[in-house]
Amino acid sequence: MEQIEKKSALDVQVQRARDLVDKARTELGRRIVGQSGMIDGLLTGILAGGHVLLEGVPGLAKTLTVRSLADVLDAEFRRIQFTPDLLPADLIGTMIYRQQTGEFVPRKGPIFANVILADEINRAPAKVQSALLEAMEERQVTIGDTSYPLTEPFFVLATQNPIEQEGTYPLPEAQLDRFMLKLFVYYPNKSEELEILRRVGVPSTIELQNTLFRGDIKKLREIIARVQVDDRIAEYMVEIVTATRNDDEHGALGPLRYIEFGASPRASIYLYRCAKVRAVFDGRSYVIPEDVKAVAPDVLRHRIVLSYEADSEDLISDDVVDMLLSSVPVP
């Protein structure tokens, strides 16, 4: 009886969490047309406590969506344009000499904010990329001899342009693995583009209201942590991730010949956390296989390295992930 009451209480909390997320979606929809996949992916990253890499051609409202999300979250937003001449100090800050006192004092960089947009991250050299990724992993930066914690919530959204490769420094696989999700941003359909014209054809400003405060995010994360995952579902997640690796157990799976290097255990952890968020989005206090399938492409697409055979057959990572999901038995 007590267990049923606890479950009922969790169901009520999950429903309230879902209503809060839906309210944030509705508010974002006042400024952003379509792009529901990108919006849900960003919210998933925030609530699961991870960072997101966005890939899409220019003009698809990536920057506008992130800025709008920061407005809805009541969070401090900073946009950093990554360029080949950017230095780590331009990102994290540096020590400056104060002549009046004869002392060196820290000048904090733009990384000290809640929502960071790292625009075109692949245009910055390796030192700058490493400085950002270290801040993402450690949640702190070191200026001089002192380490400074970053503000919470701390969320990095990095974008990269898939069509321009000249003058870029592609992120190595080990650094890509630090991002919880990689989202593809697609073109709007005709009706969505027509609505975009109606909204922005005449210059206007749409003010968004704060719907998710910092305390709300903390509460939502606590509720998500309590979402139940059956042992069979957890085993299903592990089966999907281990199926990307070249070992005897999964050697018979057809998709494996398209994978040069598989996903690390970090993929299993992120798959677990993101599936819980997806369950809350649907108003459930438990995870089902459909939640795992929904988040698997975003979690895995940047964690598998395709083989020459995949390239020769013009396959992309999403094609291989779809094959994996079809090959692994659903509990």
HELIX and SHEET records of a PDB file:
HELIX    1   1 GLU A    2  GLY A   29  1                                  28    
HELIX    2   2 SER A   36  ALA A   48  1                                  13    
HELIX    3   3 LYS A   62  VAL A   72  1                                  11    
HELIX    4   4 PRO A   88  ILE A   92  1                                   5    
HELIX    5   5 ILE A  121  ARG A  123  5                                   3    
HELIX    6   6 ALA A  126  GLU A  138  1                                  13    
HELIX    7   7 GLU A  173  LEU A  176  1                                   4    
HELIX    8   8 LYS A  190  VAL A  200  1                                  11    
HELIX    9   9 ARG A  214  ALA A  225  1                                  12    
HELIX   10  10 ASP A  231  THR A  242  1                                  12    
HELIX   11  11 GLY A  254  TYR A  258  5                                   5    
HELIX   12  12 PRO A  265  PHE A  281  1                                  17    
HELIX   13  13 PRO A  289  LEU A  300  1                                  12    
HELIX   14  14 TYR A  308  SER A  312  1                                   5    
HELIX   15  15 SER A  317  SER A  327  1                                  11    
SHEET    1   A 5 PHE A  77  GLN A  81  0                                        
SHEET    2   A 5 VAL A 115  ASP A 119  1                                        
SHEET    3   A 5 PHE A 155  GLN A 160  1                                        
SHEET    4   A 5 VAL A  52  GLU A  55  1                                        
SHEET    5   A 5 LEU A 181  PHE A 184  1                                        
SHEET    1   B 2 GLY A  93  ARG A  98  0                                        
SHEET    2   B 2 GLU A 103  LYS A 108 -1                                        
SHEET    1   C 2 GLN A 140  ILE A 143  0                                        
SHEET    2   C 2 THR A 146  PRO A 149 -1                                        
SHEET    1   D 2 ILE A 259  PHE A 261  0                                        
SHEET    2   D 2 VAL A 305  LEU A 306 -1                                        
END                                                                             
